[in-house]
Amino acid sequence: MDIAQLRQTLEHDAVALVFMNVLLQQIGLPVPAVPTLLVAGSLAASPWALGRVLAAAIVASVIADAIWYAAGRRFGYRVLAGLCRLSINPASCVSQTEARFVRWGLSSLVVAKFVPGFSTVAPPIAGALRMARTGFLLAAAVGAGLWAGLALGAGWLMKETVQALIDGLEANAGRAVGVALGLAAVWLGWKLWQKYRFRRLQVPMVTPADLLAQIDAGVSPLILDLRGASMVAELGPIPVARVAEHDRLADALGDWPKDAPIVTLCACPEDAGAIQAARRLLGDGYLSVRALAGGYEAWLAAGGLDQPER
């Protein structure tokens, strides 16, 4: 749909278009909603019309959030692992976002719409952590109202500017499309470069079999469990490991000597979270840090959970 069609449709049925656009975007499809909200705000004929569009955006956003919440509540950490696999940059593992969510609680849902990536993972995390449904829906509605309200309000207050921009885009449609495609290509190229660069990072690895052999021999390193709160709560802690957060590695390390061995473990695609934490610790001066190859699933398959608690 081009700019002229978008404006024409919004003039006739802004409520339905905004509802569908926001619903699809919040479910996770790459359909930008903010431009639609800006245009809808600029075309609103009255505060009443603006309020109807805002209500549609809030309802659509809450429906999408409720779907993700139910998925997280039903399937737990598997939903989060799936979202992590869909990420272009595996280093942005869900467990890191989850740790922030656990720390901020309900207030994180209010600001989630303004944080790229967080908007999608916050609802299933809330479900996986069994957040009260009423509190979740209320916080999700407040956050959606702020997000959509700011975009609609900006369009309403800057009607002339938005309409002039639309007219300019219509007059130079070919050039505008070319610029948009160019910017999208640059963004995608940058994300793919980040993924390529991440894969080239060299971090010492250890297999579950070798790690278990060291534990049996009495030479046990400090194992940092970076799986995330929802997965730890659902499957239980690893007896020989310390639960750790990416943003609070120092708290998990305590007074652990810098020359003593450390192993990082996660449940992320390509062991992304474990590698990232290991690199950070090596950069902080710890001399013997390795990431567990294959992560939690490999550890489980090797019988790691049979180890007695320290």
C-alpha positions in Angstrom: 0.0 0.0 0.0 1.5 3.3 -1.1 1.2 6.7 0.8 -1.9 7.8 -1.2 -3.7 4.6 -0.6 -2.8 4.7 3.1 -4.1 8.2 3.5 -7.3 7.4 1.6 -8.0 4.3 3.7 -7.3 6.1 6.9 -9.7 8.9 5.9 -12.5 6.3 5.4 -11.8 3.7 8.1 -8.9 4.7 10.4 -10.1 2.6 13.3 -10.1 -0.7 11.4 -6.8 0.0 9.7 -5.0 1.1 12.9 -6.4 -1.9 14.7 -5.1 -4.4 12.2 -1.8 -2.7 11.7 -1.0 -2.6 15.4 -2.2 -6.1 15.9 0.0 -7.5 13.2 3.0 -5.4 14.4 2.7 -6.4 18.0 2.3 -10.1 17.2 5.7 -9.8 15.6 5.3 -9.3 11.9 7.7 -6.7 10.3 4.8 -4.2 9.8 5.7 -0.7 11.1 2.8 0.8 13.0 4.1 4.2 14.1 3.9 5.8 10.6 0.2 4.7 10.4 -0.5 6.2 13.8 1.2 9.5 12.9 -0.9 9.8 9.7 -4.1 8.7 11.5 -3.5 11.4 14.1 -2.9 14.0 11.5 -6.2 13.1 9.7 -8.4 12.9 12.8 -11.2 15.4 12.4 -11.9 15.7 16.2 -10.7 14.7 19.6 -13.5 12.1 19.6 -12.2 10.6 16.4 -8.7 10.6 17.8 -9.9 8.8 20.9 -11.6 6.1 18.9 -8.4 5.4 17.0 -6.4 5.4 20.2 -8.8 2.9 21.8 -8.5 0.6 18.7 -4.7 0.7 19.0 -4.8 -0.1 22.7 -7.2 -3.0 22.2 -5.1 -4.5 19.3 -1.9 -4.2 21.3 -3.4 -5.8 24.4 -4.8 -8.7 22.3 -1.4 -9.4 20.8 0.3 -9.2 24.2 -2.4 -11.5 25.6 -1.6 -14.1 22.9 2.1 -14.0 23.7 1.4 -14.0 27.4 -0.8 -17.2 27.0 2.0 -18.8 24.9 4.6 -18.1 27.5 2.3 -19.4 30.3 1.6 -22.6 28.3 5.0 -23.4 26.8 7.3 -21.6 29.2 11.0 -21.2 28.2 10.5 -22.9 24.8 8.7 -19.8 23.5 11.6 -17.6 24.7 14.1 -19.9 23.1 12.2 -19.7 19.9 12.3 -16.0 19.9 16.0 -16.0 20.6 16.5 -18.2 17.5 14.6 -15.8 15.3 16.9 -12.9 16.3 19.3 -11.7 13.6 21.9 -11.2 16.3 22.1 -14.2 18.6 24.1 -12.3 21.1 21.0 -10.4 22.1 19.8 -13.5 24.0 16.3 -13.5 25.6 17.8 -14.3 29.0 19.4 -10.9 29.2 16.1 -9.2 28.5 14.4 -11.5 30.9 16.7 -10.6 33.7 15.8 -6.9 33.3 12.1 -7.8 33.2 12.4 -9.7 36.4 14.2 -6.8 38.0 11.7 -4.1 36.9 8.5 -6.1 37.2 5.2 -4.6 36.0 6.8 -1.2 35.2 8.8 -2.9 32.4 5.6 -3.6 30.5 4.8 0.1 30.6 8.0 1.0 28.8 8.3 -2.2 26.7 6.8 -0.6 23.6 9.5 2.0 23.5 12.4 -0.5 23.6 13.2 -2.3 20.4 13.0 -6.1 20.8 11.7 -5.9 24.4 8.1 -5.3 23.2 8.0 -8.8 21.7 9.7 -10.8 24.5 8.1 -9.1 27.5 4.6 -10.7 27.3 5.8 -14.3 27.0 8.3 -13.7 29.8 5.4 -12.4 31.9 3.4 -15.6 31.1 6.3 -17.9 31.7 6.9 -16.3 35.1 3.2 -16.6 36.0 2.7 -12.9 36.4 -0.9 -12.2 37.6 -3.1 -11.9 34.5 -5.0 -8.8 35.7 -1.8 -6.9 36.5 -0.3 -7.9 33.2 -3.2 -6.7 31.2 -3.5 -3.5 33.0 0.3 -2.7 32.6 0.1 -3.7 28.9 -2.8 -1.4 28.3 -1.1 1.5 30.0 2.1 0.9 28.0 0.1 0.6 24.8 -1.8 3.8 25.6 1.4 5.8 26.1 3.0 4.4 23.0 0.1 4.8 20.6 -1.0 8.0 22.3 2.3 9.7 21.8 2.4 8.8 18.1 -1.3 9.8 17.5 -0.8 13.0 19.5 2.3 13.9 17.6 0.4 13.5 14.3 -2.5 15.6 15.7 -0.3 18.4 16.9 1.8 18.5 13.8 -1.0 18.0 11.2 0.4 20.5 8.7 3.9 19.1 8.9 2.8 15.5 8.6 0.5 16.3 5.6 3.2 18.3 3.9 5.6 15.3 4.4 3.0 13.0 2.9 2.5 15.3 -0.1 6.2 15.4 -0.6 6.4 11.6 -0.5 3.6 11.3 -3.0 5.3 13.7 -5.4 8.6 11.8 -5.1 7.3 8.3 -4.6 10.0 6.6 -6.6 12.8 8.4 -4.8 11.2 7.8 -1.4 10.8 4.1 -2.1 14.5 4.0 -3.2 15.6 5.8 0.0 13.5 3.5 2.2 14.8 0.4 0.5 18.4 1.7 0.8 18.0 2.4 4.5 16.5 -1.1 5.0 19.4 -2.7 3.1 21.9 -0.8 5.2 20.2 -1.8 8.5 19.9 -5.5 7.4 23.6 -5.5 6.3 24.6 -4.0 9.6 22.7 -6.7 11.5 24.1 -9.5 9.4 27.6 -8.1 9.9 27.1 -8.1 13.6 26.0 -11.8 13.4 29.1 -12.6 11.2 31.4 -10.8 13.6 29.9 -12.6 16.6 30.5 -16.0 15.0 34.1 -15.1 14.5 34.7 -14.4 18.2 37.2 -16.8 19.6 36.3 -18.0 23.1 37.7 -21.2 24.7 35.0 -23.9 24.8 34.6 -27.0 26.9 32.5 -30.1 26.2 30.0 -31.4 28.8 32.0 -34.7 29.0 35.3 -32.9 29.8 33.6 -30.7 32.3 32.0 -33.7 34.1 35.3 -35.4 34.1 36.9 -32.4 35.9 34.1 -32.4 38.4 34.5 -36.1 39.1 38.2 -35.6 39.5 37.6 -32.9 42.1 38.8 -30.1 40.0 35.6 -28.2 39.7 35.4 -24.8 38.1 32.8 -22.2 38.9 29.8 -22.9 36.6 27.7 -19.8 35.9 24.1 -20.7 34.9 22.9 -18.0 32.5 19.6 -19.6 31.4 17.3 -17.0 32.7 14.8 -16.9 35.6 11.8 -18.5 33.8 13.8 -21.5 32.6 15.5 -21.9 36.0 12.1 -21.7 37.7 10.5 -24.1 35.3 13.2 -26.8 35.2 15.0 -26.2 38.4 18.6 -25.0 39.1 21.7 -26.9 38.1 23.0 -28.4 41.3 26.7 -27.6 40.7 26.2 -24.2 39.2 25.4 -20.6 40.4 22.5 -18.8 38.8 23.9 -15.6 37.2 22.6 -12.6 35.2 24.5 -11.0 32.3 24.1 -7.5 33.9 25.2 -8.8 37.4 28.1 -11.2 36.7 30.1 -9.7 39.6 27.3 -10.7 42.1 27.5 -14.3 41.0 31.4 -14.4 41.0 31.7 -13.0 44.5 35.3 -13.4 45.7 36.1 -16.1 43.1 39.9 -15.8 42.4 40.7 -14.4 39.0 43.1 -17.3 38.3 40.6 -20.0 39.1 38.6 -21.7 36.3 35.1 -20.5 35.2 32.6 -22.1 32.8 29.6 -20.2 31.5 26.5 -22.0 30.4 23.3 -20.8 28.7 20.3 -22.1 26.6 20.9 -19.8 23.7 21.4 -20.6 20.0 25.1 -20.9 19.1 25.9 -20.7 22.8 25.6 -16.9 22.3 24.9 -15.9 25.9 27.7 -18.1 27.3 30.2 -16.8 24.8 29.3 -13.2 25.4 29.6 -13.6 29.2 32.9 -15.5 28.8 34.4 -12.7 26.7 33.3 -10.1 29.3 35.0 -12.0 32.1 38.2 -12.5 30.1 38.1 -8.8 29.4 37.7 -8.2 33.2 41.0 -10.1 33.9 39.8 -13.6 34.7 42.4 -15.9 33.3 40.6 -19.2 32.7 37.1 -18.8 31.3 35.4 -21.2 28.9 31.9 -21.5 27.5 30.1 -24.8 27.6 29.7 -26.2 24.1 26.0 -27.1 23.3 24.7 -25.3 26.4 22.0 -26.6 28.7 20.7 -29.3 26.3 24.2 -30.8 25.8 24.7 -30.7 29.6 21.4 -32.4 30.1 22.2 -35.1 27.5 25.5 -35.8 29.2 23.9 -36.5 32.6 25.0 -33.2 34.2 21.9 -33.0 36.3 22.9 -36.2 38.1 25.7 -34.4 39.8 25.2 -33.8 43.6 24.7 -30.2 44.8 27.8 -28.5 46.1 
